Amino acid sequence: MRKAKLERKTKETEIALELNLDGTGEYDIETGVGFFDHMLAHIAHQSLLDLKILAKGDLEVDAHHTVEDVGISLGQALQEALGDKQGICRYGTSIIPMDDALALAAIDLSGRSHLDFAVPVSGQLGGEFDCEVAREFFLAVSRSGMNIHLRLLTGMNRHHVLEAVFKAFGRALREAVAIDPRRSGIPSTKGMLESK
């Protein structure tokens, strides 16, 4: 059972998260940040992960802490659900169009953390979502031992740009966590996928 359930509580946020790597893309997400909920729904839908997130944060300050801590929690849950990563595909790539935007995502579940976020976007969306915190979300996810490359190939509308990025990440994640029917062990010549 490739599932995880965790809770994270700090002075800034309180998060409860559940995921199932072998789901159907069902989601129940409530972070208090409407646009962010919309983006997380795209990750679940495109990756076919079942995802439940209930987050309460200090939104009277801004959405930064909530977005970042959800990223930390999602990364930790993915790491837990993947276990020793026996038989996974490990790599995932996707290029997704969204109207004027075209985004590329590439993921390696190597156990080594890295983020390359080449998505020049700024400004506010949905009233409370600062586009710059999208990078902080993916950086937090990557710290669980994921190598994530996200690139905007073209696009101007910030909503379309971020939607294409989140969808591309979801599709790449779907491919990376999938079980490879031809592989019985760890997808590495090292015989392990850890940050060593």
KEFITI-494740 format. One record per residue (C-alpha): residue number from 1; residue in one letter; x, y, z. Coordinates in Angstrom, 1 decimal, padded with zeros to 4 digits, always signed. Layout:
BEGIN
(NUM,A,(X,Y,Z))
...
end
This chain:
BEGIN
(1,M,(+000.0,+000.0,+000.0))
(2,R,(+001.8,+003.1,-001.2))
(3,K,(+000.0,+005.6,+001.1))
(4,A,(+001.0,+008.2,+003.6))
(5,K,(-000.8,+010.2,+006.2))
(6,L,(+000.8,+013.0,+008.2))
(7,E,(+000.2,+016.1,+010.3))
(8,R,(+002.4,+019.1,+010.6))
(9,K,(+001.9,+021.8,+013.2))
(10,T,(+003.9,+025.0,+013.7))
(11,K,(+003.2,+028.4,+015.2))
(12,E,(+002.4,+029.5,+011.6))
(13,T,(+000.5,+026.6,+010.1))
(14,E,(-001.4,+023.4,+010.8))
(15,I,(-001.6,+020.8,+008.1))
(16,A,(-003.2,+017.4,+007.7))
(17,L,(-002.4,+015.5,+004.5))
(18,E,(-003.2,+012.1,+003.1))
(19,L,(-002.1,+010.6,-000.2))
(20,N,(-002.4,+007.4,-002.2))
(21,L,(+000.1,+007.0,-005.0))
(22,D,(-002.1,+004.4,-006.7))
(23,G,(-005.3,+006.4,-006.7))
(24,T,(-007.5,+007.8,-009.4))
(25,G,(-006.9,+011.5,-009.0))
(26,E,(-009.5,+012.1,-006.3))
(27,Y,(-008.9,+015.2,-004.2))
(28,D,(-010.3,+017.1,-001.3))
(29,I,(-008.2,+020.3,-000.7))
(30,E,(-008.7,+023.3,+001.5))
(31,T,(-005.8,+025.6,+002.3))
(32,G,(-007.7,+028.9,+002.6))
(33,V,(-005.9,+030.1,-000.6))
(34,G,(-008.3,+029.5,-003.5))
(35,F,(-005.8,+029.7,-006.4))
(36,F,(-003.4,+027.4,-004.6))
(37,D,(-006.2,+024.9,-004.0))
(38,H,(-006.9,+025.0,-007.7))
(39,M,(-003.2,+024.3,-008.5))
(40,L,(-003.0,+021.4,-006.0))
(41,A,(-006.2,+019.9,-007.6))
(42,H,(-004.3,+019.9,-010.9))
(43,I,(-001.4,+018.0,-009.4))
(44,A,(-003.8,+015.4,-008.0))
(45,H,(-005.8,+015.1,-011.2))
(46,Q,(-002.8,+014.9,-013.5))
(47,S,(-000.7,+012.6,-011.4))
(48,L,(-003.7,+010.3,-010.5))
(49,L,(-002.7,+010.6,-006.8))
(50,D,(-005.6,+010.6,-004.3))
(51,L,(-004.9,+013.7,-002.2))
(52,K,(-006.5,+015.2,+000.9))
(53,I,(-005.1,+018.4,+002.3))
(54,L,(-006.6,+020.5,+005.1))
(55,A,(-004.3,+023.5,+005.9))
(56,K,(-004.8,+026.4,+008.3))
(57,G,(-002.2,+029.1,+008.2))
(58,D,(-001.5,+032.7,+009.1))
(59,L,(-003.2,+034.1,+006.1))
(60,E,(-003.5,+037.5,+007.9))
(61,V,(+000.2,+037.8,+007.2))
(62,D,(+000.2,+036.3,+003.7))
(63,A,(+000.0,+032.9,+001.9))
(64,H,(+003.7,+032.2,+002.0))
(65,H,(+003.9,+030.0,+005.1))
(66,T,(+000.8,+028.0,+004.1))
(67,V,(+002.1,+027.4,+000.6))
(68,E,(+005.6,+026.5,+001.7))
(69,D,(+004.5,+024.2,+004.5))
(70,V,(+002.0,+022.4,+002.3))
(71,G,(+005.0,+021.8,+000.0))
(72,I,(+007.1,+020.4,+002.9))
(73,S,(+004.2,+018.1,+003.9))
(74,L,(+003.6,+016.9,+000.3))
(75,G,(+007.3,+016.1,-000.2))
(76,Q,(+007.4,+014.2,+003.1))
(77,A,(+004.3,+012.3,+002.3))
(78,L,(+005.6,+011.3,-001.2))
(79,Q,(+008.9,+010.1,+000.4))
(80,E,(+007.0,+008.0,+002.9))
(81,A,(+004.6,+006.5,+000.4))
(82,L,(+007.4,+005.7,-002.0))
(83,G,(+009.3,+003.7,+000.7))
(84,D,(+012.5,+002.2,-000.7))
(85,K,(+011.3,+002.9,-004.3))
(86,Q,(+011.3,-000.7,-005.4))
(87,G,(+010.2,-001.0,-009.1))
(88,I,(+009.3,+002.6,-009.7))
(89,C,(+010.0,+004.3,-013.0))
(90,R,(+011.9,+007.0,-011.2))
(91,Y,(+012.0,+009.6,-014.0))
(92,G,(+009.1,+011.6,-015.3))
(93,T,(+008.8,+014.3,-018.0))
(94,S,(+005.9,+016.3,-019.4))
(95,I,(+005.3,+019.3,-021.7))
(96,I,(+001.9,+020.9,-021.2))
(97,P,(+000.2,+023.6,-023.1))
(98,M,(-002.4,+026.0,-021.5))
(99,D,(-003.6,+028.5,-024.0))
(100,D,(-000.6,+030.9,-024.6))
(101,A,(+001.6,+029.0,-022.0))
(102,L,(+003.8,+026.0,-022.6))
(103,A,(+005.6,+024.4,-019.6))
(104,L,(+008.1,+021.6,-019.2))
(105,A,(+008.5,+019.5,-016.1))
(106,A,(+011.2,+016.9,-015.5))
(107,I,(+011.5,+014.9,-012.3))
(108,D,(+014.0,+012.4,-010.9))
(109,L,(+013.2,+010.6,-007.7))
(110,S,(+016.9,+010.2,-007.0))
(111,G,(+016.9,+011.0,-003.3))
(112,R,(+018.9,+014.1,-004.1))
(113,S,(+017.2,+017.5,-003.7))
(114,H,(+017.4,+020.1,-006.4))
(115,L,(+015.1,+022.6,-008.0))
(116,D,(+015.6,+024.5,-011.2))
(117,F,(+012.6,+026.9,-011.5))
(118,A,(+012.9,+028.8,-014.8))
(119,V,(+009.5,+030.3,-014.7))
(120,P,(+009.6,+034.1,-014.7))
(121,V,(+006.3,+035.1,-013.3))
(122,S,(+005.3,+037.7,-010.7))
(123,G,(+002.2,+039.5,-009.4))
(124,Q,(-000.9,+038.5,-007.5))
(125,L,(-003.5,+035.9,-008.4))
(126,G,(-006.8,+035.3,-006.7))
(127,G,(-006.3,+038.2,-004.4))
(128,E,(-004.0,+036.3,-002.0))
(129,F,(-001.6,+034.3,-004.1))
(130,D,(+001.7,+035.9,-004.8))
(131,C,(+003.0,+034.1,-007.9))
(132,E,(+006.6,+034.1,-006.5))
(133,V,(+005.6,+031.6,-003.8))
(134,A,(+005.0,+029.0,-006.4))
(135,R,(+008.8,+028.6,-006.5))
(136,E,(+008.8,+028.2,-002.7))
(137,F,(+006.2,+025.4,-003.0))
(138,F,(+008.3,+023.4,-005.5))
(139,L,(+011.5,+024.1,-003.5))
(140,A,(+009.8,+022.7,-000.4))
(141,V,(+008.6,+019.6,-002.3))
(142,S,(+012.1,+019.0,-003.8))
(143,R,(+013.7,+018.9,-000.3))
(144,S,(+012.2,+015.5,+000.2))
(145,G,(+014.8,+014.1,-002.2))
(146,M,(+013.4,+015.1,-005.6))
(147,N,(+015.3,+016.6,-008.5))
(148,I,(+012.7,+018.9,-010.2))
(149,H,(+013.2,+021.0,-013.3))
(150,L,(+010.4,+023.4,-014.3))
(151,R,(+010.6,+025.6,-017.4))
(152,L,(+008.3,+028.0,-019.1))
(153,L,(+008.9,+027.6,-022.8))
(154,T,(+006.4,+030.4,-023.7))
(155,G,(+003.5,+032.3,-022.2))
(156,M,(+002.4,+035.6,-020.8))
(157,N,(-000.8,+035.2,-018.8))
(158,R,(+000.3,+034.4,-015.3))
(159,H,(-002.7,+032.2,-014.5))
(160,H,(-002.1,+030.1,-017.7))
(161,V,(+001.6,+030.0,-016.9))
(162,L,(+001.3,+028.6,-013.4))
(163,E,(-001.5,+026.2,-014.4))
(164,A,(+000.6,+024.8,-017.2))
(165,V,(+003.5,+024.4,-014.7))
(166,F,(+001.4,+022.6,-012.0))
(167,K,(-000.2,+020.4,-014.6))
(168,A,(+003.2,+019.5,-016.1))
(169,F,(+004.5,+018.7,-012.7))
(170,G,(+001.5,+016.4,-012.0))
(171,R,(+001.9,+014.5,-015.2))
(172,A,(+005.7,+014.1,-014.7))
(173,L,(+005.0,+012.9,-011.1))
(174,R,(+002.5,+010.3,-012.4))
(175,E,(+005.2,+008.9,-014.7))
(176,A,(+008.0,+008.9,-012.0))
(177,V,(+006.0,+007.2,-009.2))
(178,A,(+004.5,+004.6,-011.5))
(179,I,(+005.5,+000.9,-011.1))
(180,D,(+007.6,-000.3,-014.0))
(181,P,(+006.3,-003.8,-014.8))
(182,R,(+009.7,-004.8,-016.2))
(183,R,(+011.7,-003.8,-013.1))
(184,S,(+011.9,-005.8,-009.9))
(185,G,(+014.4,-003.8,-007.9))
(186,I,(+015.7,-000.3,-007.3))
(187,P,(+016.1,+001.8,-010.5))
(188,S,(+019.7,+002.7,-009.9))
(189,T,(+023.0,+001.1,-010.6))
(190,K,(+023.9,+002.0,-007.0))
(191,G,(+021.2,-000.3,-005.7))
(192,M,(+019.7,+002.5,-003.7))
(193,L,(+017.9,+005.9,-004.2))
(194,E,(+019.0,+008.0,-001.2))
(195,S,(+020.8,+011.2,-000.7))
(196,K,(+024.2,+009.5,-000.3))
end
